[in-house]
Amino acid sequence: MKSIFVGGALVAALLTATDAGATAFCNIRSTSDGFVALRAGPSGTARLVARMRVGDEIQAHSDRRGMWIKATWWKGGRFKQPRDAGYDPPNGSGWVHGSLIEDDCG
């Protein structure tokens, strides 16, 4: 019973950590111009890091600035397909406006 409590305490500590840990995988919404900007900072005027498209995925982090969400980005929905390789490195990271990703992530 003691090991269960310790494990539960560890999980609780990890879930409530104050650093910007990843929280969810999200899909990119369709937009009229065909892409969603991944920015270097939490602003529409910050440097463009990438043009993400429908089918790409991000991992939303707990670090937020207003409607802007810190995210890690992968091209082409890699996490929905089985892969032979273990680790699949991200294509980039930055900030995305919360209105441009799935409702449950923004």
DSSP file (Angstrom, degrees, kcal/mol; ACC not computed):
  #  RESIDUE AA STRUCTURE BP1 BP2  ACC     N-H-->O    O-->H-N    N-H-->O    O-->H-N    TCO  KAPPA ALPHA  PHI   PSI    X-CA   Y-CA   Z-CA
    1    1 A M     >        0   0    0      0, 0.0     4,-1.9     0, 0.0     5,-0.2   0.000 360.0 360.0 360.0 -35.2    0.0    0.0    0.0
    2    2 A K  H  >  +     0   0    0      1,-0.2     4,-2.4     2,-0.2     5,-0.2   0.897 360.0  52.7 -63.2 -41.1    2.9    2.3    0.7
    3    3 A S  H  > S+     0   0    0      1,-0.2     4,-2.5     2,-0.2    -1,-0.2   0.834 106.6  53.9 -65.7 -31.7    4.3    2.0   -2.8
    4    4 A I  H  > S+     0   0    0      2,-0.2     4,-2.8     1,-0.2    -1,-0.2   0.923 109.5  47.4 -67.1 -43.3    0.9    2.9   -4.3
    5    5 A F  H  X S+     0   0    0     -4,-1.9     4,-2.9     2,-0.2    -2,-0.2   0.930 112.8  48.5 -62.8 -45.3    0.8    6.1   -2.2
    6    6 A V  H  X S+     0   0    0     -4,-2.4     4,-2.3     2,-0.2    -2,-0.2   0.927 113.3  47.6 -61.2 -44.6    4.3    7.0   -3.2
    7    7 A G  H  X S+     0   0    0     -4,-2.5     4,-2.4     2,-0.2    -2,-0.2   0.915 113.2  48.5 -62.0 -42.8    3.5    6.4   -6.9
    8    8 A G  H  X S+     0   0    0     -4,-2.8     4,-2.7     1,-0.2    -2,-0.2   0.888 110.6  50.9 -63.7 -39.7    0.3    8.4   -6.6
    9    9 A A  H  X S+     0   0    0     -4,-2.9     4,-2.5     2,-0.2    -1,-0.2   0.893 109.9  50.6 -64.7 -38.8    2.2   11.2   -4.9
   10   10 A L  H  X S+     0   0    0     -4,-2.3     4,-2.4     2,-0.2    -2,-0.2   0.931 111.3  47.5 -64.1 -45.6    4.8   11.2   -7.7
   11   11 A V  H  X S+     0   0    0     -4,-2.4     4,-2.3     1,-0.2    -2,-0.2   0.927 112.5  49.6 -61.0 -45.2    2.0   11.3  -10.3
   12   12 A A  H  X S+     0   0    0     -4,-2.7     4,-1.5     1,-0.2    -1,-0.2   0.905 110.8  50.0 -61.3 -41.5    0.3   14.2   -8.5
   13   13 A A  H  < S+     0   0    0     -4,-2.5     4,-0.3     1,-0.2    -1,-0.2   0.902 111.3  48.7 -64.1 -40.8    3.6   16.1   -8.2
   14   14 A L  H >< S+     0   0    0     -4,-2.4     3,-0.8     1,-0.2    -1,-0.2   0.886 111.4  49.5 -66.5 -38.1    4.3   15.6  -11.9
   15   15 A L  H 3< S+     0   0    0     -4,-2.3    -1,-0.2     1,-0.2    -2,-0.2   0.771 115.7  42.4 -73.0 -25.5    0.8   16.8  -12.9
   16   16 A T  T 3< S+     0   0    0     -4,-1.5    -1,-0.2    -5,-0.2    -2,-0.2   0.284  82.0 134.3-104.8  10.8    1.0   19.9  -10.7
   17   17 A A    <   -     0   0    0     -3,-0.8     4,-0.2    -4,-0.3    -3,-0.1  -0.263  54.1-138.9 -60.5 146.9    4.6   20.9  -11.6
   18   18 A T  S    S+     0   0    0      2,-0.1    -1,-0.1    45,-0.0    -3,-0.0   0.605  72.8  95.6 -87.2 -11.6    5.0   24.6  -12.4
   19   19 A D  S    S-     0   0    0      1,-0.1     2,-2.1    44,-0.0    43,-0.1  -0.287  96.2 -89.4 -74.3 169.3    7.4   24.1  -15.3
   20   20 A A        +     0   0    0     42,-0.1     2,-0.1    41,-0.1    -1,-0.1  -0.449  60.1 171.6 -82.1  70.5    6.0   24.1  -18.8
   21   21 A G        -     0   0    0     -2,-2.1    41,-1.8    -4,-0.2    42,-0.1  -0.469  39.8 -99.3 -77.8 151.5    5.3   20.4  -19.2
   22   22 A A  E     +A   61   0A   0     39,-0.2    39,-0.3    -2,-0.1    -1,-0.1  -0.434  40.3 176.0 -70.7 143.7    3.5   19.1  -22.2
   23   23 A T  E     +     0   0A   0     37,-3.5     2,-0.3     1,-0.3    38,-0.2   0.697  52.0   3.2-122.7 -29.9   -0.2   18.4  -21.6
   24   24 A A  E     -A   60   0A   0     36,-1.3    36,-2.6    81,-0.1     2,-0.4  -0.998  55.4-120.9-160.1 151.9   -2.0   17.3  -24.8
   25   25 A F  E     -A   59   0A   0     -2,-0.3     2,-0.3    34,-0.2    34,-0.2  -0.851  39.5-176.2 -95.1 136.2   -1.7   16.5  -28.4
   26   26 A C  E     -A   58   0A   0     32,-3.0    32,-2.4    -2,-0.4     2,-0.3  -0.935  21.5-127.6-135.3 152.5   -3.8   18.7  -30.7
   27   27 A N  E     -A   57   0A   0     -2,-0.3    75,-1.5    30,-0.2     2,-0.3  -0.695  29.7-111.3 -97.1 153.9   -4.7   19.0  -34.3
   28   28 A I  B     -F  101   0B   0     28,-1.2    27,-0.4    25,-0.3    73,-0.2  -0.644  32.5-124.9 -82.4 137.5   -4.3   22.2  -36.4
   29   29 A R        -     0   0    0     71,-2.2     2,-0.3    -2,-0.3    25,-0.1  -0.459  26.4-102.8 -79.5 155.2   -7.6   23.8  -37.5
   30   30 A S        -     0   0    0     -2,-0.1     2,-0.3    23,-0.1    -1,-0.1  -0.602  43.1-170.1 -74.3 136.7   -8.3   24.6  -41.1
   31   31 A T    >   -     0   0    0     -2,-0.3     3,-1.1     1,-0.1    23,-0.1  -0.869  35.1-112.5-127.4 162.7   -7.9   28.3  -42.0
   32   32 A S  T 3  S+     0   0    0     -2,-0.3    -1,-0.1     1,-0.3    -2,-0.0   0.805 118.2  47.8 -65.9 -28.9   -8.7   30.4  -45.0
   33   33 A D  T 3  S-     0   0    0      2,-0.3    -1,-0.3    -3,-0.0     3,-0.1   0.450 114.5-115.7 -93.3   1.0   -5.1   31.0  -45.8
   34   34 A G  S <  S+     0   0    0     -3,-1.1     2,-0.3     1,-0.1    20,-0.3   0.479  81.4  63.9  87.1   2.9   -4.2   27.3  -45.5
   35   35 A F        -     0   0    0     18,-0.1     2,-0.4    -5,-0.0    -2,-0.3  -0.986  63.8-136.1-152.5 163.1   -1.8   27.4  -42.5
   36   36 A V  E     -B   52   0A   0     16,-2.8    16,-2.8    -2,-0.3     2,-0.3  -0.990  34.0-121.7-119.5 130.2   -1.5   28.2  -38.8
   37   37 A A  E     -B   51   0A   0     -2,-0.4     2,-0.6    14,-0.2    60,-0.4  -0.537  13.1-156.2 -77.0 131.5    1.6   30.2  -37.8
   38   38 A L  E     -B   50   0A   0     12,-2.6    11,-3.4    -2,-0.3    12,-1.5  -0.955  26.5-160.4 -99.8 119.5    4.0   28.8  -35.2
   39   39 A R  E     -BC  48  95A   0     56,-3.2    56,-3.0    -2,-0.6     9,-0.2  -0.681  29.3-128.1-109.2 155.7    5.7   31.9  -33.8
   40   40 A A  S    S+     0   0    0      7,-2.6     8,-0.1    -2,-0.2    -1,-0.1   0.710  95.6  17.5 -71.5 -21.8    8.9   32.5  -31.8
   41   41 A G  S    S-     0   0    0      2,-0.3     2,-2.2     6,-0.3    54,-0.2  -0.894  97.1 -84.3-143.7 172.1    7.0   34.3  -29.1
   42   42 A P  S    S+     0   0    0      0, 0.0     2,-0.3     0, 0.0    26,-0.1  -0.371  94.9  85.8 -81.3  62.9    3.4   34.8  -27.9
   43   43 A S  S >  S-     0   0    0     -2,-2.2     3,-1.3     4,-0.1    -2,-0.3  -0.982  79.3-124.9-159.1 146.1    2.5   37.6  -30.4
   44   44 A G  T 3  S+     0   0    0     -2,-0.3    -1,-0.0     1,-0.2     4,-0.0   0.641 114.7  52.2 -67.5 -14.2    1.2   37.9  -33.9
   45   45 A T  T 3  S+     0   0    0      2,-0.1    -1,-0.2    -6,-0.0     3,-0.1   0.444  84.4 111.9-100.5  -2.2    4.2   40.0  -34.7
   46   46 A A  S <  S-     0   0    0     -3,-1.3     3,-0.1    -5,-0.2     0, 0.0  -0.327  85.7 -75.9 -68.3 155.8    6.8   37.5  -33.4
   47   47 A R        -     0   0    0     -8,-0.1    -7,-2.6     1,-0.1     2,-0.5  -0.205  49.8-113.2 -53.8 137.0    9.1   35.8  -35.9
   48   48 A L  E     +B   39   0A   0     -9,-0.2    -9,-0.2     1,-0.2    -1,-0.1  -0.632  34.3 178.1 -74.6 122.3    7.4   33.1  -38.0
   49   49 A V  E     -     0   0A   0    -11,-3.4     2,-0.3    -2,-0.5   -10,-0.2   0.850  63.5 -17.4 -90.5 -43.6    9.0   29.7  -37.1
   50   50 A A  E     -B   38   0A   0    -12,-1.5   -12,-2.6    42,-0.0     2,-0.7  -0.989  52.5-121.6-159.3 158.4    6.8   27.5  -39.3
   51   51 A R  E     -B   37   0A   0     -2,-0.3     2,-0.2   -14,-0.2   -14,-0.2  -0.915  35.8-158.6-105.6 103.2    3.6   27.3  -41.3
   52   52 A M  E     -B   36   0A   0    -16,-2.8   -16,-2.8    -2,-0.7     2,-0.3  -0.575   7.8-159.4 -85.1 146.4    1.7   24.4  -39.8
   53   53 A R    >   -     0   0    0     -2,-0.2     3,-2.5   -18,-0.2   -25,-0.3  -0.784  33.4 -75.1-123.0 164.0   -1.0   22.7  -41.9
   54   54 A V  T 3  S+     0   0    0    -20,-0.3     3,-0.1    -2,-0.3   -25,-0.1  -0.357 121.2  37.8 -54.9 135.3   -4.1   20.6  -41.3
   55   55 A G  T 3  S+     0   0    0      1,-0.5    -1,-0.3   -27,-0.4    22,-0.3   0.055  92.7 109.4 102.3 -23.1   -2.8   17.1  -40.5
   56   56 A D    <   -     0   0    0     -3,-2.5   -28,-1.2    20,-0.3    -1,-0.5  -0.431  57.8-146.4 -76.0 160.7    0.1   18.4  -38.5
   57   57 A E  E     -AD  27  74A   0     17,-2.5    17,-2.9   -30,-0.2     2,-0.3  -0.953  11.1-164.0-130.3 150.2    0.0   17.9  -34.7
   58   58 A I  E     -AD  26  73A   0    -32,-2.4   -32,-3.0    -2,-0.3     2,-0.7  -0.923  19.2-135.2-125.1 157.0    1.3   19.9  -31.8
   59   59 A Q  E     -AD  25  72A   0     13,-2.8    13,-1.7    -2,-0.3   -34,-0.2  -0.956  28.8-142.0-108.1 111.6    1.8   19.1  -28.2
   60   60 A A  E     -AD  24  71A   0    -36,-2.6   -37,-3.5    -2,-0.7   -36,-1.3  -0.485  14.3-151.6 -74.7 141.6    0.4   21.9  -26.1
   61   61 A H  E     -A   22   0A   0      9,-2.6   -39,-0.2   -39,-0.3     9,-0.2  -0.670  25.3-114.5-109.0 166.6    2.3   22.9  -23.0
   62   62 A S  E    S+     0   0A   0    -41,-1.8     2,-0.6    -2,-0.2   -40,-0.1   0.631  87.1 102.8 -76.3 -12.5    1.0   24.4  -19.8
   63   63 A D  E     +     0   0A   0    -42,-0.1     7,-2.4     7,-0.1     2,-0.3  -0.627  52.0 167.6 -75.2 116.8    3.0   27.7  -20.5
   64   64 A R  E     - D   0  69A   0     -2,-0.6     2,-0.4     5,-0.2     5,-0.2  -0.963  30.8-165.9-134.5 148.9    0.4   30.2  -21.7
   65   65 A R  E >  S- D   0  68A   0      3,-2.3     3,-2.2    -2,-0.3     2,-0.3  -0.871  70.6 -59.4-132.6  97.6    0.3   34.0  -22.3
   66   66 A G  T 3  S-     0   0    0     -2,-0.4    -1,-0.0     1,-0.3     0, 0.0  -0.508 122.9 -13.8  62.8-124.0   -3.2   35.1  -22.8
   67   67 A M  T 3  S+     0   0    0     -2,-0.3    31,-3.3    -3,-0.1     2,-0.3   0.466 117.2 102.1 -86.3  -2.6   -4.6   33.2  -25.8
   68   68 A W  E <   -DE  65  97A   0     -3,-2.2    -3,-2.3    29,-0.2     2,-0.4  -0.667  54.5-163.2 -89.0 137.7   -1.1   32.1  -26.9
   69   69 A I  E     -DE  64  96A   0     27,-2.8    27,-2.3    -2,-0.3     2,-0.2  -0.969  19.4-126.8-122.9 130.4    0.0   28.5  -26.1
   70   70 A K  E     + E   0  95A   0     -7,-2.4    -9,-2.6    -2,-0.4     2,-0.3  -0.572  43.2 174.8 -72.1 138.4    3.6   27.2  -26.1
   71   71 A A  E     -DE  60  94A   0     23,-3.1    23,-2.5    -2,-0.2     2,-0.4  -0.984  36.1-137.6-149.2 153.9    3.8   24.1  -28.3
   72   72 A T  E     -DE  59  93A   0    -13,-1.7   -13,-2.8    -2,-0.3     2,-0.4  -0.936  33.0-146.6-109.5 139.6    6.0   21.5  -29.9
   73   73 A W  E     -DE  58  92A   0     19,-3.3    18,-2.8    -2,-0.4    19,-1.3  -0.885  19.0-177.0-120.9 138.2    5.2   20.7  -33.5
   74   74 A W  E >   -D   57   0A   0    -17,-2.9   -17,-2.5    -2,-0.4     3,-0.5  -0.994  27.7-122.0-127.0 136.9    5.3   17.6  -35.7
   75   75 A K  G >  S+     0   0    0     -2,-0.4     3,-0.7   -19,-0.2   -19,-0.1  -0.480  80.4   6.9 -73.7 144.4    4.5   17.5  -39.4
   76   76 A G  G 3  S-     0   0    0      1,-0.2   -20,-0.3    -2,-0.2    -1,-0.2   0.647 110.9 -74.2  68.6  26.8    1.8   15.2  -40.9
   77   77 A G  G X   +     0   0    0     -3,-0.5     3,-1.6   -22,-0.3     4,-0.3   0.886  65.7 168.5  59.7  42.9    0.0   13.6  -37.9
   78   78 A R  G X   +     0   0    0     -3,-0.7     3,-1.1     1,-0.3    -1,-0.1   0.766  68.1  62.6 -60.3 -27.8    2.8   11.2  -37.1
   79   79 A F  G 3  S+     0   0    0      1,-0.2    -1,-0.3    -5,-0.1    -2,-0.1   0.562  96.0  58.8 -81.3  -6.5    1.3   10.1  -33.8
   80   80 A K  G <  S+     0   0    0     -3,-1.6    -1,-0.2     2,-0.1    -2,-0.2   0.485  99.6  68.2 -94.4  -5.1   -1.8    8.7  -35.4
   81   81 A Q  S <  S-     0   0    0     -3,-1.1     2,-0.1    -4,-0.3    -4,-0.0  -0.923  88.3-113.6-117.5 138.5    0.3    6.2  -37.5
   82   82 A P        -     0   0    0      0, 0.0     2,-0.3     0, 0.0    -2,-0.1  -0.443  36.8-164.1 -67.4 143.3    2.2    3.2  -36.2
   83   83 A R        -     0   0    0      2,-0.1     5,-0.0     1,-0.1    -5,-0.0  -0.934  27.6-146.2-129.0 152.0    6.0    3.6  -36.6
   84   84 A D  S    S+     0   0    0     -2,-0.3    -1,-0.1     0, 0.0     2,-0.1   0.838  83.1  76.7 -80.0 -36.9    8.9    1.2  -36.5
   85   85 A A  S    S-     0   0    0      1,-0.1    -2,-0.1     2,-0.0     3,-0.1  -0.398  73.6-142.9 -75.9 152.4   11.3    3.8  -35.0
   86   86 A G  S    S+     0   0    0      1,-0.2     2,-0.3    -2,-0.1    -1,-0.1   0.970  78.1  37.8 -77.2 -79.8   11.1    4.8  -31.4
   87   87 A Y        -     0   0    0      1,-0.0    -1,-0.2     0, 0.0    -2,-0.0  -0.597  61.7-166.1 -83.0 131.7   11.7    8.5  -31.0
   88   88 A D        -     0   0    0     -2,-0.3    -1,-0.0    -3,-0.1   -10,-0.0  -0.915  20.9-138.3-116.2 101.2   10.3   10.8  -33.6
   89   89 A P        -     0   0    0      0, 0.0     0, 0.0     0, 0.0     0, 0.0  -0.231  22.9-108.3 -62.9 146.9   12.0   14.3  -33.1
   90   90 A P        -     0   0    0      0, 0.0   -16,-0.2     0, 0.0     3,-0.1  -0.260  11.6-134.1 -69.9 161.1    9.8   17.3  -33.5
   91   91 A N  S    S-     0   0    0    -18,-2.8     2,-0.3     1,-0.3   -17,-0.2   0.625  75.6 -39.2 -88.2 -16.3   10.0   19.7  -36.4
   92   92 A G  E     - E   0  73A   0    -19,-1.3   -19,-3.3     2,-0.0     2,-0.3  -0.972  49.8-130.7 173.7 175.8    9.9   22.8  -34.3
   93   93 A S  E     + E   0  72A   0     -2,-0.3     2,-0.3   -21,-0.3   -21,-0.2  -0.984  41.4 105.6-148.0 156.5    8.6   24.6  -31.2
   94   94 A G  E     - E   0  71A   0    -23,-2.5   -23,-3.1    -2,-0.3     2,-0.4  -0.919  63.2 -43.4 170.9-144.9    7.1   28.0  -30.5
   95   95 A W  E     -CE  39  70A   0    -56,-3.0   -56,-3.2    -2,-0.3     2,-0.3  -0.941  40.0-173.1-123.7 140.3    3.8   29.7  -29.8
   96   96 A V  E     - E   0  69A   0    -27,-2.3   -27,-2.8    -2,-0.4     2,-0.3  -0.976  33.1-108.3-131.3 144.9    0.4   29.2  -31.4
   97   97 A H  E >   - E   0  68A   0    -60,-0.4     3,-2.2    -2,-0.3   -29,-0.2  -0.580  27.6-132.6 -73.0 131.2   -2.8   31.1  -30.9
   98   98 A G  G >  S+     0   0    0    -31,-3.3     3,-1.1    -2,-0.3    -1,-0.1   0.719 101.5  65.0 -59.5 -24.7   -5.3   29.0  -29.0
   99   99 A S  G 3  S+     0   0    0      1,-0.2    -1,-0.3   -32,-0.2     4,-0.1   0.603  95.6  60.6 -74.3  -9.1   -8.1   29.7  -31.4
  100  100 A L  G <  S+     0   0    0     -3,-2.2   -71,-2.2     2,-0.1     2,-0.3   0.256  99.2  60.4-105.3  11.2   -6.3   27.9  -34.2
  101  101 A I  B <  S-F   28   0B   0     -3,-1.1   -73,-0.2   -73,-0.2     5,-0.2  -0.821 103.3 -57.2-128.1 171.9   -6.1   24.5  -32.6
  102  102 A E    >>  -     0   0    0    -75,-1.5     3,-1.6    -2,-0.3     4,-1.6  -0.050  49.7-117.4 -49.1 147.5   -8.7   22.0  -31.4
  103  103 A D  T 34 S+     0   0    0      1,-0.3     3,-0.1     2,-0.2    -1,-0.1   0.862 112.4  56.8 -56.2 -40.5  -11.2   23.2  -28.8
  104  104 A D  T 34 S+     0   0    0      1,-0.2    -1,-0.3     2,-0.2    -2,-0.1   0.572 113.5  41.0 -73.9  -5.5  -10.0   20.8  -26.1
  105  105 A C  T <4        0   0    0     -3,-1.6    -1,-0.2    -7,-0.1    -2,-0.2   0.651 360.0 360.0-109.6 -23.2   -6.5   22.1  -26.4
  106  106 A G     <        0   0    0     -4,-1.6    -2,-0.2    -5,-0.2    -3,-0.1   0.430 360.0 360.0 -91.8 360.0   -7.0   25.8  -26.7
